[in-house]
Amino acid sequence: MDIEVKMPDIGLDEVEVIEILVNINETVELEQGLITVEGDKTSMEIPSPISGVVKNICVKVGEKIKTSSLIMVFKVKDATSCIRKEKENCLDENIHLNFKKNSKEDNFFHATPVVRRLARNLNIDLCNIIATGPKNRILKEDIELYQNNIKDNILKERKKMDSNYYSEEKIEELKLSDIQNIIGNNLHKNWMNIPHVTQFDEVDITNLEEFRKKYNNDKKIQKETSNCITILAFIIKVVAYALEKFPIFNSSLTIDNKKIILKKYINIGFAVDVNNDLFVPVLKNVDKKNIEQLSSELILLSEQARKRQLNISDTTGGCFTISNLGGIGGGWFSPIINSPEVAILGVSKSQIKPLWNGKEFIPSLMLPISLSYNHRVINGAYAARFITYINKILSDIHFLIM
Ligand code: CAO
């Protein structure tokens, strides 16, 4: 059956056909654009009121047409089934079919192709939009308003769900401290700006712990418990050795990322947990101090951090940072680099594990370490050598005297 499609009343006496959007023999869906017409101030896509195959195109580009001018002839199998029921009330009453006329004036809409495209892209049905333009025309602003209302409703709905879930008696709101805000912003900036890679390793510290315990027992016997040394002091010293051997780890990047600044001093920061706030005091000239000196400075700076009495000079000038969570517990973690430094060492809790010595499994105290490095500055092979070097010296502290 053939059906004629005519030009709807779009509120203009005469319009020019500026584009034909379909071809003869093309199968066209309901509401698919057929032609674009242009009036004095606006252009508009004329949607198809039916689905079917285009049999004849009765207009040409550049032709002036009026309301009710014949646009096209469609071939359809079944005139009633070609109009989708659910869309029926969206049909423009002024699009004339020779067998049917939509009488639902309320649902009449006009919109420019730009607006229709916008609606299509946002998956918005024009039938749902309240038109505020002249002659019931849907404007871009109407679509935006509708879109914003949807967003508002979603937010309201989400808030409602959240408040149902977290009723006020069940939650407590805590404000982040100023320090948390500052640290959080820095961490976020570093995480976003530095291409992080984390290399993991496990160090056999059985001998080191044996030595440390012996040393601390002597101190206890001499009633010098304040001089007891933790594993961290050894790690700091070993890292200083490694920084000397692998100077690129003792560097920083200029802000424009164009130059590497190699440092000729070794200052190492260590993270201190103070009631959920994080401080990083810096031990200066680590390479020039022995482990006992480093340990007493470490204890002093940790105490000052806990009392929140660190000076600015205590927390600046670091070349490399160590974050030791091993006193608390947990396995490996990926520390975030403390820019402008280019690497950080994370230390986790040591555990006894069976270690194969070629003949048998030996119970060994294994210390998990994780090295995050700035991949812009340091390549993976170099980082693997660096962590392997740290592993070697920590496993056998005789290397410290070499
Ligand atoms: N594995 C096993 N035991 C460890 C260990 C490890 N990796 N690190 C420390 N220990 C041991 C110490 O040797 C000590 O044992 P002894 O009593 O036998 O000597 C005990 O745990 C307690 O050590 P400590 O934590 O008090 O001291 P420390 O020098 O190792 O660390 C400090 C000092 C200030 C770094 C630490 O107290 C701290 O605050 N750590 C948290 C760091 C942090 O928050 N990092 C996260 C930053 S990112 O959010």
Boltz pocket constraint, residues with backbone or C-beta under 6 A from the ligand:
constraints:
  - pocket:
      binder: B
      contacts: [[A, 228], [A, 229], [A, 230], [A, 231], [A, 232], [A, 233], [A, 270], [A, 271], [A, 272], [A, 273], [A, 274], [A, 278], [A, 298], [A, 302], [A, 323], [A, 324], [A, 325], [A, 326], [A, 327], [A, 328], [A, 347], [A, 348], [A, 349], [A, 350], [A, 367]]
      max_distance: 6.0
